[in-house]
Amino acid sequence: MPKSSAAKKRKVFTLEDKKSIIERLQNGERQIDLASEFGIAKSTIGTMWQTRDKLLAACETSAKGSRRISSKKQRHQVMDELEKLLLIWIEDMQMKGEPMPGEHICRKAKKIFEDLVQEYPEGESVDDEEEEDDHKEDNKGFKG
């Protein structure tokens, strides 16, 4: 069978929509019935149910019509600056036609990070174990 050339449109639910779905589940409606009604996978409804505590808490603190749960944790300025400087360096290397294996990029990122940390005042922590854990998946395969 030929596949349809039309891409499936992604559905976006506001926090209020998710709250309504959770309330319907709490009232006994089945996940499969809601999934069918909204035209989404049953697993999407299941994920809303599994994260209901977090979603309901976010509904209490978020603006009406919000789609995302805002993160309480903010990135340190050093990380933003590191990304900017690393991107500039990568673009420069690409313009020169230089090869850039992942190890080389990791070494450069570490060097930029070390330089930036020196610029920040004492007592202002940059290293954060939780943030490091968040990025472990991003760095799979890169060893520096």
Secondary structure, 3 states (H helix, E strand, C coil): CCCCCCCCCCCCCCHHHHHHHHHHHHCCCCHHHHHHHHCCCHHHHHHHHHCHHHHHHHHHHCCCCCCCCCCCCCCCHHHHHHHHHHHHHHHHHHHHCCCCCHHHHHHHHHHHHHHHHHHCCCCCCCCCHHHHHHCCCCCCCCCC
